[in-house]
């Protein structure tokens, strides 16, 4: 899976309290994203898509292929 790359050379600094910082970092980590990648779609009103879901789909697709190979050999 190839991701779209864009030039991102400007930063946006947001002041948050320590109480707000911990849950934001935790949610970004659970989504498998950096804090910037987590906050960017959130600030633009887009849904946050977890990288872990894509990894799970890829893993299941490989597992499905691995299970199909022995069955194909048994047919012979």
N, CA, C, O and CB atoms as a CASP TS submission, in Angstrom:
PFRMAT TS
TARGET T0000
AUTHOR 0000-0000-0000
METHOD Language model
MODEL 1
PARENT N/A
ATOM      1  N   UNK     1       0.831  -1.164   0.000  1.00  0.00           N
ATOM      2  CA  UNK     1       0.000   0.000   0.000  1.00  0.00           C
ATOM      3  C   UNK     1       0.887   1.242   0.000  1.00  0.00           C
ATOM      4  O   UNK     1       1.743   1.411   0.869  1.00  0.00           O
ATOM      5  CB  UNK     1      -0.952  -0.010   1.203  1.00  0.00           C
ATOM      6  N   UNK     2       0.670   2.095  -0.976  1.00  0.00           N
ATOM      7  CA  UNK     2       1.475   3.297  -1.064  1.00  0.00           C
ATOM      8  C   UNK     2       0.637   4.486  -0.628  1.00  0.00           C
ATOM      9  O   UNK     2      -0.525   4.624  -1.008  1.00  0.00           O
ATOM     10  CB  UNK     2       2.018   3.499  -2.494  1.00  0.00           C
ATOM     11  N   UNK     3       1.237   5.318   0.155  1.00  0.00           N
ATOM     12  CA  UNK     3       0.527   6.476   0.684  1.00  0.00           C
ATOM     13  C   UNK     3       0.801   7.701  -0.152  1.00  0.00           C
ATOM     14  O   UNK     3       1.848   7.826  -0.787  1.00  0.00           O
ATOM     15  CB  UNK     3       0.918   6.733   2.128  1.00  0.00           C
ATOM     16  N   UNK     4      -0.152   8.594  -0.140  1.00  0.00           N
ATOM     17  CA  UNK     4       0.000   9.872  -0.823  1.00  0.00           C
ATOM     18  C   UNK     4       0.967  10.726  -0.014  1.00  0.00           C
ATOM     19  O   UNK     4       0.842  10.833   1.206  1.00  0.00           O
ATOM     20  CB  UNK     4      -1.380  10.592  -1.002  1.00  0.00           C
ATOM     21  N   UNK     5       1.918  11.324  -0.690  1.00  0.00           N
ATOM     22  CA  UNK     5       2.865  12.193   0.001  1.00  0.00           C
ATOM     23  C   UNK     5       2.662  13.617  -0.485  1.00  0.00           C
ATOM     24  O   UNK     5       2.506  13.870  -1.679  1.00  0.00           O
ATOM     25  CB  UNK     5       4.333  11.731  -0.232  1.00  0.00           C
ATOM     26  N   UNK     6       2.666  14.523   0.450  1.00  0.00           N
ATOM     27  CA  UNK     6       2.532  15.944   0.149  1.00  0.00           C
ATOM     28  C   UNK     6       3.625  16.685   0.888  1.00  0.00           C
ATOM     29  O   UNK     6       4.125  16.232   1.917  1.00  0.00           O
ATOM     30  CB  UNK     6       1.123  16.484   0.543  1.00  0.00           C
ATOM     31  N   UNK     7       3.979  17.813   0.351  1.00  0.00           N
ATOM     32  CA  UNK     7       4.981  18.634   1.023  1.00  0.00           C
ATOM     33  C   UNK     7       4.331  19.301   2.229  1.00  0.00           C
ATOM     34  O   UNK     7       3.360  20.046   2.097  1.00  0.00           O
ATOM     35  CB  UNK     7       5.587  19.699   0.052  1.00  0.00           C
ATOM     36  N   UNK     8       4.867  19.027   3.373  1.00  0.00           N
ATOM     37  CA  UNK     8       4.364  19.619   4.616  1.00  0.00           C
ATOM     38  C   UNK     8       5.535  20.311   5.295  1.00  0.00           C
ATOM     39  O   UNK     8       6.307  19.689   6.024  1.00  0.00           O
ATOM     40  CB  UNK     8       3.711  18.533   5.563  1.00  0.00           C
ATOM     41  N   UNK     9       5.651  21.580   5.048  1.00  0.00           N
ATOM     42  CA  UNK     9       6.782  22.297   5.618  1.00  0.00           C
ATOM     43  C   UNK     9       6.362  23.353   6.631  1.00  0.00           C
ATOM     44  O   UNK     9       7.218  24.046   7.181  1.00  0.00           O
ATOM     45  CB  UNK     9       7.579  22.940   4.522  1.00  0.00           C
ATOM     46  N   UNK    10       5.085  23.491   6.887  1.00  0.00           N
ATOM     47  CA  UNK    10       4.633  24.469   7.874  1.00  0.00           C
ATOM     48  C   UNK    10       4.070  23.764   9.092  1.00  0.00           C
ATOM     49  O   UNK    10       3.319  22.797   8.965  1.00  0.00           O
ATOM     50  CB  UNK    10       3.581  25.409   7.269  1.00  0.00           C
ATOM     51  N   UNK    11       4.421  24.235  10.242  1.00  0.00           N
ATOM     52  CA  UNK    11       3.928  23.638  11.477  1.00  0.00           C
ATOM     53  C   UNK    11       2.806  24.460  12.073  1.00  0.00           C
ATOM     54  O   UNK    11       2.680  25.657  11.812  1.00  0.00           O
ATOM     55  CB  UNK    11       5.054  23.491  12.483  1.00  0.00           C
ATOM     56  N   UNK    12       2.007  23.807  12.863  1.00  0.00           N
ATOM     57  CA  UNK    12       0.921  24.469  13.572  1.00  0.00           C
ATOM     58  C   UNK    12       1.063  24.070  15.029  1.00  0.00           C
ATOM     59  O   UNK    12       0.982  22.887  15.360  1.00  0.00           O
ATOM     60  CB  UNK    12      -0.498  24.080  12.989  1.00  0.00           C
ATOM     61  N   UNK    13       1.269  25.021  15.884  1.00  0.00           N
ATOM     62  CA  UNK    13       1.494  24.731  17.290  1.00  0.00           C
ATOM     63  C   UNK    13       0.198  24.955  18.062  1.00  0.00           C
ATOM     64  O   UNK    13      -0.436  26.005  17.954  1.00  0.00           O
ATOM     65  CB  UNK    13       2.637  25.607  17.862  1.00  0.00           C
ATOM     66  N   UNK    14      -0.175  23.952  18.837  1.00  0.00           N
ATOM     67  CA  UNK    14      -1.413  24.000  19.605  1.00  0.00           C
ATOM     68  C   UNK    14      -1.056  23.826  21.077  1.00  0.00           C
ATOM     69  O   UNK    14      -0.372  22.874  21.453  1.00  0.00           O
ATOM     70  CB  UNK    14      -2.429  22.900  19.129  1.00  0.00           C
ATOM     71  N   UNK    15      -1.520  24.746  21.895  1.00  0.00           N
ATOM     72  CA  UNK    15      -1.267  24.661  23.326  1.00  0.00           C
ATOM     73  C   UNK    15      -2.334  23.777  23.968  1.00  0.00           C
ATOM     74  O   UNK    15      -3.531  24.027  23.824  1.00  0.00           O
ATOM     75  CB  UNK    15      -1.251  26.075  23.975  1.00  0.00           C
ATOM     76  N   UNK    16      -1.887  22.748  24.675  1.00  0.00           N
ATOM     77  CA  UNK    16      -2.802  21.850  25.383  1.00  0.00           C
ATOM     78  C   UNK    16      -2.281  21.641  26.802  1.00  0.00           C
ATOM     79  O   UNK    16      -1.088  21.776  27.071  1.00  0.00           O
ATOM     80  CB  UNK    16      -2.947  20.481  24.634  1.00  0.00           C
ATOM     81  N   UNK    17      -3.184  21.316  27.679  1.00  0.00           N
ATOM     82  CA  UNK    17      -2.769  21.033  29.051  1.00  0.00           C
ATOM     83  C   UNK    17      -2.224  19.612  29.123  1.00  0.00           C
ATOM     84  O   UNK    17      -2.404  18.822  28.196  1.00  0.00           O
ATOM     85  CB  UNK    17      -3.953  21.221  30.046  1.00  0.00           C
ATOM     86  N   UNK    18      -1.566  19.298  30.213  1.00  0.00           N
ATOM     87  CA  UNK    18      -1.038  17.956  30.411  1.00  0.00           C
ATOM     88  C   UNK    18      -2.170  16.933  30.460  1.00  0.00           C
ATOM     89  O   UNK    18      -2.003  15.791  30.032  1.00  0.00           O
ATOM     90  CB  UNK    18      -0.205  17.893  31.698  1.00  0.00           C
ATOM     91  N   UNK    19      -3.320  17.352  30.984  1.00  0.00           N
ATOM     92  CA  UNK    19      -4.470  16.447  31.062  1.00  0.00           C
ATOM     93  C   UNK    19      -5.020  16.139  29.672  1.00  0.00           C
ATOM     94  O   UNK    19      -5.535  15.044  29.441  1.00  0.00           O
ATOM     95  CB  UNK    19      -5.573  17.056  31.941  1.00  0.00           C
ATOM     96  N   UNK    20      -4.918  17.093  28.741  1.00  0.00           N
ATOM     97  CA  UNK    20      -5.382  16.864  27.377  1.00  0.00           C
ATOM     98  C   UNK    20      -4.340  16.127  26.541  1.00  0.00           C
ATOM     99  O   UNK    20      -4.693  15.350  25.655  1.00  0.00           O
ATOM    100  CB  UNK    20      -5.734  18.187  26.716  1.00  0.00           C
ATOM    101  N   UNK    21      -3.084  16.363  26.813  1.00  0.00           N
ATOM    102  CA  UNK    21      -2.009  15.785  26.026  1.00  0.00           C
ATOM    103  C   UNK    21      -1.978  14.260  26.131  1.00  0.00           C
ATOM    104  O   UNK    21      -1.795  13.582  25.119  1.00  0.00           O
ATOM    105  CB  UNK    21      -0.680  16.362  26.466  1.00  0.00           C
ATOM    106  N   UNK    22      -2.149  13.718  27.311  1.00  0.00           N
ATOM    107  CA  UNK    22      -2.060  12.266  27.506  1.00  0.00           C
ATOM    108  C   UNK    22      -3.117  11.504  26.699  1.00  0.00           C
ATOM    109  O   UNK    22      -2.762  10.541  26.020  1.00  0.00           O
ATOM    110  CB  UNK    22      -2.207  11.931  28.987  1.00  0.00           C
ATOM    111  N   UNK    23      -4.411  11.895  26.741  1.00  0.00           N
ATOM    112  CA  UNK    23      -5.390  11.150  25.943  1.00  0.00           C
ATOM    113  C   UNK    23      -5.176  11.292  24.434  1.00  0.00           C
ATOM    114  O   UNK    23      -5.443  10.355  23.682  1.00  0.00           O
ATOM    115  CB  UNK    23      -6.783  11.611  26.294  1.00  0.00           C
ATOM    116  N   UNK    24      -4.697  12.454  23.990  1.00  0.00           N
ATOM    117  CA  UNK    24      -4.441  12.630  22.559  1.00  0.00           C
ATOM    118  C   UNK    24      -3.329  11.699  22.112  1.00  0.00           C
ATOM    119  O   UNK    24      -3.452  11.031  21.086  1.00  0.00           O
ATOM    120  CB  UNK    24      -4.074  14.094  22.241  1.00  0.00           C
ATOM    121  N   UNK    25      -2.246  11.649  22.872  1.00  0.00           N
ATOM    122  CA  UNK    25      -1.136  10.761  22.527  1.00  0.00           C
ATOM    123  C   UNK    25      -1.567   9.295  22.574  1.00  0.00           C
ATOM    124  O   UNK    25      -1.166   8.501  21.723  1.00  0.00           O
ATOM    125  CB  UNK    25       0.047  10.993  23.478  1.00  0.00           C
ATOM    126  N   UNK    26      -2.376   8.939  23.557  1.00  0.00           N
ATOM    127  CA  UNK    26      -2.837   7.565  23.690  1.00  0.00           C
ATOM    128  C   UNK    26      -3.726   7.161  22.510  1.00  0.00           C
ATOM    129  O   UNK    26      -3.575   6.068  21.966  1.00  0.00           O
ATOM    130  CB  UNK    26      -3.594   7.388  25.007  1.00  0.00           C
ATOM    131  N   UNK    27      -4.642   8.033  22.118  1.00  0.00           N
ATOM    132  CA  UNK    27      -5.530   7.728  20.990  1.00  0.00           C
ATOM    133  C   UNK    27      -4.753   7.631  19.684  1.00  0.00           C
ATOM    134  O   UNK    27      -5.059   6.790  18.838  1.00  0.00           O
ATOM    135  CB  UNK    27      -6.625   8.794  20.868  1.00  0.00           C
ATOM    136  N   UNK    28      -3.754   8.484  19.516  1.00  0.00           N
ATOM    137  CA  UNK    28      -2.914   8.413  18.315  1.00  0.00           C
ATOM    138  C   UNK    28      -2.158   7.092  18.289  1.00  0.00           C
ATOM    139  O   UNK    28      -2.050   6.455  17.241  1.00  0.00           O
ATOM    140  CB  UNK    28      -1.922   9.603  18.262  1.00  0.00           C
ATOM    141  N   UNK    29      -1.635   6.679  19.437  1.00  0.00           N
ATOM    142  CA  UNK    29      -0.900   5.432  19.511  1.00  0.00           C
ATOM    143  C   UNK    29      -1.817   4.241  19.219  1.00  0.00           C
ATOM    144  O   UNK    29      -1.422   3.316  18.510  1.00  0.00           O
ATOM    145  CB  UNK    29      -0.252   5.281  20.887  1.00  0.00           C
ATOM    146  N   UNK    30      -3.035   4.260  19.760  1.00  0.00           N
ATOM    147  CA  UNK    30      -3.980   3.172  19.517  1.00  0.00           C
ATOM    148  C   UNK    30      -4.381   3.091  18.047  1.00  0.00           C
ATOM    149  O   UNK    30      -4.670   2.008  17.539  1.00  0.00           O
ATOM    150  CB  UNK    30      -5.219   3.349  20.383  1.00  0.00           C
ATOM    151  N   UNK    31      -4.399   4.229  17.369  1.00  0.00           N
ATOM    152  CA  UNK    31      -4.728   4.250  15.947  1.00  0.00           C
ATOM    153  C   UNK    31      -3.523   3.888  15.083  1.00  0.00           C
ATOM    154  O   UNK    31      -3.658   3.682  13.876  1.00  0.00           O
ATOM    155  CB  UNK    31      -5.256   5.623  15.553  1.00  0.00           C
ATOM    156  N   UNK    32      -2.337   3.810  15.707  1.00  0.00           N
ATOM    157  CA  UNK    32      -1.126   3.492  14.965  1.00  0.00           C
ATOM    158  C   UNK    32      -0.613   4.676  14.166  1.00  0.00           C
ATOM    159  O   UNK    32       0.049   4.499  13.143  1.00  0.00           O
ATOM    160  CB  UNK    32      -1.375   2.329  14.045  1.00  0.00           C
ATOM    161  N   UNK    33      -0.911   5.876  14.624  1.00  0.00           N
ATOM    162  CA  UNK    33      -0.526   7.096  13.922  1.00  0.00           C
ATOM    163  C   UNK    33       0.320   7.988  14.817  1.00  0.00           C
ATOM    164  O   UNK    33       0.321   7.845  16.040  1.00  0.00           O
ATOM    165  CB  UNK    33      -1.766   7.853  13.442  1.00  0.00           C
ATOM    166  N   UNK    34       1.036   8.907  14.190  1.00  0.00           N
ATOM    167  CA  UNK    34       1.726   9.923  14.974  1.00  0.00           C
ATOM    168  C   UNK    34       0.672  10.927  15.445  1.00  0.00           C
ATOM    169  O   UNK    34      -0.454  10.933  14.947  1.00  0.00           O
ATOM    170  CB  UNK    34       2.867  10.629  14.135  1.00  0.00           C
ATOM    171  N   UNK    35       1.036  11.759  16.390  1.00  0.00           N
ATOM    172  CA  UNK    35       0.089  12.758  16.898  1.00  0.00           C
ATOM    173  C   UNK    35      -0.323  13.697  15.763  1.00  0.00           C
ATOM    174  O   UNK    35      -1.492  14.068  15.660  1.00  0.00           O
ATOM    175  CB  UNK    35       0.712  13.566  18.079  1.00  0.00           C
ATOM    176  N   UNK    36       0.628  14.081  14.913  1.00  0.00           N
ATOM    177  CA  UNK    36       0.314  14.966  13.787  1.00  0.00           C
ATOM    178  C   UNK    36      -0.663  14.295  12.823  1.00  0.00           C
ATOM    179  O   UNK    36      -1.644  14.905  12.396  1.00  0.00           O
ATOM    180  CB  UNK    36       1.601  15.366  13.042  1.00  0.00           C
ATOM    181  N   UNK    37      -0.387  13.039  12.486  1.00  0.00           N
ATOM    182  CA  UNK    37      -1.259  12.314  11.560  1.00  0.00           C
ATOM    183  C   UNK    37      -2.637  12.071  12.168  1.00  0.00           C
ATOM    184  O   UNK    37      -3.623  11.948  11.441  1.00  0.00           O
ATOM    185  CB  UNK    37      -0.622  10.982  11.164  1.00  0.00           C
ATOM    186  N   UNK    38      -2.710  12.003  13.471  1.00  0.00           N
ATOM    187  CA  UNK    38      -3.994  11.813  14.154  1.00  0.00           C
ATOM    188  C   UNK    38      -4.789  13.118  14.187  1.00  0.00           C
ATOM    189  O   UNK    38      -5.995  13.114  13.944  1.00  0.00           O
ATOM    190  CB  UNK    38      -3.772  11.291  15.589  1.00  0.00           C
ATOM    191  N   UNK    39      -4.121  14.232  14.485  1.00  0.00           N
ATOM    192  CA  UNK    39      -4.814  15.513  14.614  1.00  0.00           C
ATOM    193  C   UNK    39      -5.171  16.149  13.272  1.00  0.00           C
ATOM    194  O   UNK    39      -6.140  16.904  13.191  1.00  0.00           O
ATOM    195  CB  UNK    39      -3.965  16.466  15.404  1.00  0.00           C
ATOM    196  N   UNK    40      -4.401  15.855  12.210  1.00  0.00           N
ATOM    197  CA  UNK    40      -4.649  16.473  10.916  1.00  0.00           C
ATOM    198  C   UNK    40      -6.056  16.168  10.398  1.00  0.00           C
ATOM    199  O   UNK    40      -6.779  17.116  10.089  1.00  0.00           O
ATOM    200  CB  UNK    40      -3.612  16.001   9.910  1.00  0.00           C
ATOM    201  N   UNK    41      -6.494  14.907  10.281  1.00  0.00           N
ATOM    202  CA  UNK    41      -7.859  14.674   9.793  1.00  0.00           C
ATOM    203  C   UNK    41      -8.916  15.152  10.779  1.00  0.00           C
ATOM    204  O   UNK    41     -10.001  15.575  10.379  1.00  0.00           O
ATOM    205  CB  UNK    41      -8.066  13.199   9.506  1.00  0.00           C
ATOM    206  N   UNK    42      -8.600  15.085  12.057  1.00  0.00           N
ATOM    207  CA  UNK    42      -9.543  15.538  13.069  1.00  0.00           C
ATOM    208  C   UNK    42      -9.824  17.034  12.917  1.00  0.00           C
ATOM    209  O   UNK    42     -10.973  17.469  12.995  1.00  0.00           O
ATOM    210  CB  UNK    42      -9.005  15.235  14.474  1.00  0.00           C
ATOM    211  N   UNK    43      -8.786  17.798  12.705  1.00  0.00           N
ATOM    212  CA  UNK    43      -8.946  19.241  12.558  1.00  0.00           C
ATOM    213  C   UNK    43      -9.625  19.634  11.262  1.00  0.00           C
ATOM    214  O   UNK    43     -10.237  20.699  11.179  1.00  0.00           O
ATOM    215  CB  UNK    43      -7.615  19.910  12.641  1.00  0.00           C
ATOM    216  N   UNK    44      -9.523  18.782  10.244  1.00  0.00           N
ATOM    217  CA  UNK    44     -10.142  19.079   8.950  1.00  0.00           C
ATOM    218  C   UNK    44     -11.546  18.491   8.834  1.00  0.00           C
ATOM    219  O   UNK    44     -12.204  18.656   7.806  1.00  0.00           O
ATOM    220  CB  UNK    44      -9.272  18.550   7.822  1.00  0.00           C
ATOM    221  N   UNK    45     -12.004  17.811   9.873  1.00  0.00           N
ATOM    222  CA  UNK    45     -13.351  17.252   9.869  1.00  0.00           C
ATOM    223  C   UNK    45     -13.471  15.925   9.132  1.00  0.00           C
ATOM    224  O   UNK    45     -14.576  15.510   8.781  1.00  0.00           O
ATOM    225  CB  UNK    45     -14.289  18.230   9.262  1.00  0.00           C
ATOM    226  N   UNK    46     -12.348  15.254   8.893  1.00  0.00           N
ATOM    227  CA  UNK    46     -12.358  13.958   8.221  1.00  0.00           C
ATOM    228  C   UNK    46     -12.336  12.845   9.257  1.00  0.00           C
ATOM    229  O   UNK    46     -11.865  13.058  10.375  1.00  0.00           O
ATOM    230  CB  UNK    46     -11.158  13.826   7.256  1.00  0.00           C
ATOM    231  N   UNK    47     -12.833  11.662   8.912  1.00  0.00           N
ATOM    232  CA  UNK    47     -12.748  10.550   9.865  1.00  0.00           C
ATOM    233  C   UNK    47     -11.294  10.108  10.038  1.00  0.00           C
ATOM    234  O   UNK    47     -10.493  10.197   9.107  1.00  0.00           O
ATOM    235  CB  UNK    47     -13.620   9.359   9.392  1.00  0.00           C
ATOM    236  N   UNK    48     -10.972   9.640  11.218  1.00  0.00           N
ATOM    237  CA  UNK    48      -9.619   9.171  11.513  1.00  0.00           C
ATOM    238  C   UNK    48      -9.565   7.692  11.158  1.00  0.00           C
ATOM    239  O   UNK    48     -10.304   6.880  11.715  1.00  0.00           O
ATOM    240  CB  UNK    48      -9.232   9.415  13.025  1.00  0.00           C
ATOM    241  N   UNK    49      -8.686   7.354  10.230  1.00  0.00           N
ATOM    242  CA  UNK    49      -8.561   5.970   9.779  1.00  0.00           C
ATOM    243  C   UNK    49      -7.322   5.368  10.399  1.00  0.00           C
ATOM    244  O   UNK    49      -6.214   5.882  10.245  1.00  0.00           O
ATOM    245  CB  UNK    49      -8.502   5.880   8.230  1.00  0.00           C
ATOM    246  N   UNK    50      -7.522   4.292  11.089  1.00  0.00           N
ATOM    247  CA  UNK    50      -6.432   3.633  11.785  1.00  0.00           C
ATOM    248  C   UNK    50      -5.566   2.846  10.812  1.00  0.00           C
ATOM    249  O   UNK    50      -6.080   2.175   9.917  1.00  0.00           O
ATOM    250  CB  UNK    50      -6.974   2.714  12.874  1.00  0.00           C
ATOM    251  N   UNK    51      -4.265   2.929  10.989  1.00  0.00           N
ATOM    252  CA  UNK    51      -3.333   2.155  10.182  1.00  0.00           C
ATOM    253  C   UNK    51      -3.447   0.681  10.550  1.00  0.00           C
ATOM    254  O   UNK    51      -3.215  -0.184   9.706  1.00  0.00           O
ATOM    255  CB  UNK    51      -1.884   2.659  10.376  1.00  0.00           C
ATOM    256  N   UNK    52      -3.793   0.390  11.772  1.00  0.00           N
ATOM    257  CA  UNK    52      -3.866  -0.992  12.221  1.00  0.00           C
ATOM    258  C   UNK    52      -4.919  -1.776  11.456  1.00  0.00           C
ATOM    259  O   UNK    52      -4.735  -2.972  11.231  1.00  0.00           O
ATOM    260  CB  UNK    52      -4.160  -1.046  13.705  1.00  0.00           C
ATOM    261  N   UNK    53      -6.006  -1.154  11.052  1.00  0.00           N
ATOM    262  CA  UNK    53      -7.028  -1.846  10.283  1.00  0.00           C
ATOM    263  C   UNK    53      -6.462  -2.313   8.951  1.00  0.00           C
ATOM    264  O   UNK    53      -6.728  -3.437   8.526  1.00  0.00           O
ATOM    265  CB  UNK    53      -8.241  -0.939  10.059  1.00  0.00           C
ATOM    266  N   UNK    54      -5.683  -1.462   8.288  1.00  0.00           N
ATOM    267  CA  UNK    54      -5.091  -1.839   7.012  1.00  0.00           C
ATOM    268  C   UNK    54      -4.093  -2.974   7.193  1.00  0.00           C
ATOM    269  O   UNK    54      -4.015  -3.876   6.358  1.00  0.00           O
ATOM    270  CB  UNK    54      -4.409  -0.634   6.363  1.00  0.00           C
ATOM    271  N   UNK    55      -3.334  -2.933   8.275  1.00  0.00           N
ATOM    272  CA  UNK    55      -2.382  -4.007   8.545  1.00  0.00           C
ATOM    273  C   UNK    55      -3.105  -5.320   8.793  1.00  0.00           C
ATOM    274  O   UNK    55      -2.644  -6.369   8.342  1.00  0.00           O
ATOM    275  CB  UNK    55      -1.500  -3.655   9.745  1.00  0.00           C
ATOM    276  N   UNK    56      -4.219  -5.286   9.495  1.00  0.00           N
ATOM    277  CA  UNK    56      -4.986  -6.500   9.766  1.00  0.00           C
ATOM    278  C   UNK    56      -5.561  -7.074   8.479  1.00  0.00           C
ATOM    279  O   UNK    56      -5.547  -8.290   8.288  1.00  0.00           O
ATOM    280  CB  UNK    56      -6.112  -6.213  10.768  1.00  0.00           C
ATOM    281  N   UNK    57      -6.062  -6.229   7.601  1.00  0.00           N
ATOM    282  CA  UNK    57      -6.607  -6.697   6.324  1.00  0.00           C
ATOM    283  C   UNK    57      -5.509  -7.340   5.485  1.00  0.00           C
ATOM    284  O   UNK    57      -5.721  -8.396   4.890  1.00  0.00           O
ATOM    285  CB  UNK    57      -7.261  -5.531   5.549  1.00  0.00           C
ATOM    286  N   UNK    58      -4.344  -6.712   5.435  1.00  0.00           N
ATOM    287  CA  UNK    58      -3.231  -7.261   4.681  1.00  0.00           C
ATOM    288  C   UNK    58      -2.804  -8.612   5.246  1.00  0.00           C
ATOM    289  O   UNK    58      -2.529  -9.547   4.493  1.00  0.00           O
ATOM    290  CB  UNK    58      -2.055  -6.288   4.687  1.00  0.00           C
ATOM    291  N   UNK    59      -2.750  -8.710   6.567  1.00  0.00           N
ATOM    292  CA  UNK    59      -2.378  -9.965   7.214  1.00  0.00           C
ATOM    293  C   UNK    59      -3.403 -11.063   6.911  1.00  0.00           C
ATOM    294  O   UNK    59      -3.028 -12.201   6.629  1.00  0.00           O
ATOM    295  CB  UNK    59      -2.249  -9.764   8.734  1.00  0.00           C
ATOM    296  N   UNK    60      -4.678 -10.726   6.968  1.00  0.00           N
ATOM    297  CA  UNK    60      -5.719 -11.713   6.669  1.00  0.00           C
ATOM    298  C   UNK    60      -5.684 -12.140   5.208  1.00  0.00           C
ATOM    299  O   UNK    60      -5.945 -13.303   4.900  1.00  0.00           O
ATOM    300  CB  UNK    60      -7.094 -11.151   7.011  1.00  0.00           C
ATOM    301  N   UNK    61      -5.369 -11.227   4.316  1.00  0.00           N
ATOM    302  CA  UNK    61      -5.267 -11.584   2.903  1.00  0.00           C
ATOM    303  C   UNK    61      -4.119 -12.556   2.675  1.00  0.00           C
ATOM    304  O   UNK    61      -4.250 -13.506   1.903  1.00  0.00           O
ATOM    305  CB  UNK    61      -5.077 -10.329   2.043  1.00  0.00           C
ATOM    306  N   UNK    62      -3.013 -12.326   3.335  1.00  0.00           N
ATOM    307  CA  UNK    62      -1.875 -13.250   3.209  1.00  0.00           C
ATOM    308  C   UNK    62      -2.212 -14.604   3.817  1.00  0.00           C
ATOM    309  O   UNK    62      -1.844 -15.644   3.270  1.00  0.00           O
ATOM    310  CB  UNK    62      -0.620 -12.666   3.889  1.00  0.00           C
ATOM    311  N   UNK    63      -2.904 -14.592   4.934  1.00  0.00           N
ATOM    312  CA  UNK    63      -3.298 -15.838   5.588  1.00  0.00           C
ATOM    313  C   UNK    63      -4.237 -16.631   4.691  1.00  0.00           C
ATOM    314  O   UNK    63      -4.118 -17.852   4.594  1.00  0.00           O
ATOM    315  CB  UNK    63      -3.968 -15.553   6.944  1.00  0.00           C
ATOM    316  N   UNK    64      -5.169 -15.946   4.035  1.00  0.00           N
ATOM    317  CA  UNK    64      -6.093 -16.595   3.124  1.00  0.00           C
ATOM    318  C   UNK    64      -5.335 -17.252   1.972  1.00  0.00           C
ATOM    319  O   UNK    64      -5.656 -18.374   1.579  1.00  0.00           O
ATOM    320  CB  UNK    64      -7.114 -15.587   2.589  1.00  0.00           C
ATOM    321  N   UNK    65      -4.343 -16.569   1.434  1.00  0.00           N
ATOM    322  CA  UNK    65      -3.531 -17.135   0.365  1.00  0.00           C
ATOM    323  C   UNK    65      -2.738 -18.335   0.837  1.00  0.00           C
ATOM    324  O   UNK    65      -2.607 -19.322   0.113  1.00  0.00           O
ATOM    325  CB  UNK    65      -2.596 -16.091  -0.191  1.00  0.00           C
ATOM    326  N   UNK    66      -2.205 -18.256   2.054  1.00  0.00           N
ATOM    327  CA  UNK    66      -1.440 -19.376   2.607  1.00  0.00           C
ATOM    328  C   UNK    66      -2.319 -20.599   2.815  1.00  0.00           C
ATOM    329  O   UNK    66      -1.855 -21.726   2.640  1.00  0.00           O
ATOM    330  CB  UNK    66      -0.789 -18.974   3.929  1.00  0.00           C
ATOM    331  N   UNK    67      -3.565 -20.402   3.180  1.00  0.00           N
ATOM    332  CA  UNK    67      -4.473 -21.531   3.376  1.00  0.00           C
ATOM    333  C   UNK    67      -4.896 -22.132   2.042  1.00  0.00           C
ATOM    334  O   UNK    67      -5.181 -23.327   1.970  1.00  0.00           O
ATOM    335  CB  UNK    67      -5.708 -21.093   4.170  1.00  0.00           C
ATOM    336  N   UNK    68      -4.941 -21.340   1.004  1.00  0.00           N
ATOM    337  CA  UNK    68      -5.359 -21.839  -0.297  1.00  0.00           C
ATOM    338  C   UNK    68      -4.310 -22.706  -0.976  1.00  0.00           C
ATOM    339  O   UNK    68      -4.658 -23.584  -1.765  1.00  0.00           O
ATOM    340  CB  UNK    68      -5.703 -20.694  -1.185  1.00  0.00           C
ATOM    341  N   UNK    69      -3.055 -22.481  -0.689  1.00  0.00           N
ATOM    342  CA  UNK    69      -1.996 -23.254  -1.339  1.00  0.00           C
ATOM    343  C   UNK    69      -2.041 -24.745  -0.993  1.00  0.00           C
ATOM    344  O   UNK    69      -1.993 -25.566  -1.909  1.00  0.00           O
ATOM    345  CB  UNK    69      -0.650 -22.691  -0.956  1.00  0.00           C
ATOM    346  N   UNK    70      -2.128 -25.129   0.265  1.00  0.00           N
ATOM    347  CA  UNK    70      -2.186 -26.573   0.566  1.00  0.00           C
ATOM    348  C   UNK    70      -3.431 -27.232  -0.013  1.00  0.00           C
ATOM    349  O   UNK    70      -3.368 -28.383  -0.444  1.00  0.00           O
ATOM    350  CB  UNK    70      -2.150 -26.799   2.075  1.00  0.00           C
ATOM    351  N   UNK    71      -4.552 -26.536  -0.033  1.00  0.00           N
ATOM    352  CA  UNK    71      -5.775 -27.104  -0.596  1.00  0.00           C
ATOM    353  C   UNK    71      -5.590 -27.356  -2.067  1.00  0.00           C
ATOM    354  O   UNK    71      -6.029 -28.384  -2.583  1.00  0.00           O
ATOM    355  CB  UNK    71      -6.974 -26.181  -0.361  1.00  0.00           C
ATOM    356  N   UNK    72      -4.939 -26.425  -2.760  1.00  0.00           N
ATOM    357  CA  UNK    72      -4.663 -26.611  -4.175  1.00  0.00           C
ATOM    358  C   UNK    72      -3.771 -27.815  -4.427  1.00  0.00           C
ATOM    359  O   UNK    72      -3.944 -28.534  -5.411  1.00  0.00           O
ATOM    360  CB  UNK    72      -4.023 -25.370  -4.746  1.00  0.00           C
ATOM    361  N   UNK    73      -2.819 -28.029  -3.532  1.00  0.00           N
ATOM    362  CA  UNK    73      -1.932 -29.199  -3.680  1.00  0.00           C
ATOM    363  C   UNK    73      -2.674 -30.497  -3.393  1.00  0.00           C
ATOM    364  O   UNK    73      -2.385 -31.524  -4.007  1.00  0.00           O
ATOM    365  CB  UNK    73      -0.720 -29.077  -2.742  1.00  0.00           C
ATOM    366  N   UNK    74      -3.624 -30.461  -2.469  1.00  0.00           N
ATOM    367  CA  UNK    74      -4.393 -31.662  -2.164  1.00  0.00           C
ATOM    368  C   UNK    74      -5.282 -32.070  -3.334  1.00  0.00           C
ATOM    369  O   UNK    74      -5.575 -33.252  -3.513  1.00  0.00           O
ATOM    370  CB  UNK    74      -5.240 -31.443  -0.918  1.00  0.00           C
ATOM    371  N   UNK    75      -5.707 -31.099  -4.123  1.00  0.00           N
ATOM    372  CA  UNK    75      -6.550 -31.403  -5.280  1.00  0.00           C
ATOM    373  C   UNK    75      -5.773 -32.211  -6.332  1.00  0.00           C
ATOM    374  O   UNK    75      -6.350 -33.006  -7.073  1.00  0.00           O
ATOM    375  CB  UNK    75      -7.090 -30.099  -5.902  1.00  0.00           C
ATOM    376  N   UNK    76      -4.463 -31.989  -6.376  1.00  0.00           N
ATOM    377  CA  UNK    76      -3.651 -32.722  -7.342  1.00  0.00           C
ATOM    378  C   UNK    76      -3.564 -34.166  -6.934  1.00  0.00           C
ATOM    379  O   UNK    76      -2.921 -34.963  -7.617  1.00  0.00           O
ATOM    380  CB  UNK    76      -2.250 -32.117  -7.466  1.00  0.00           C
TER
END
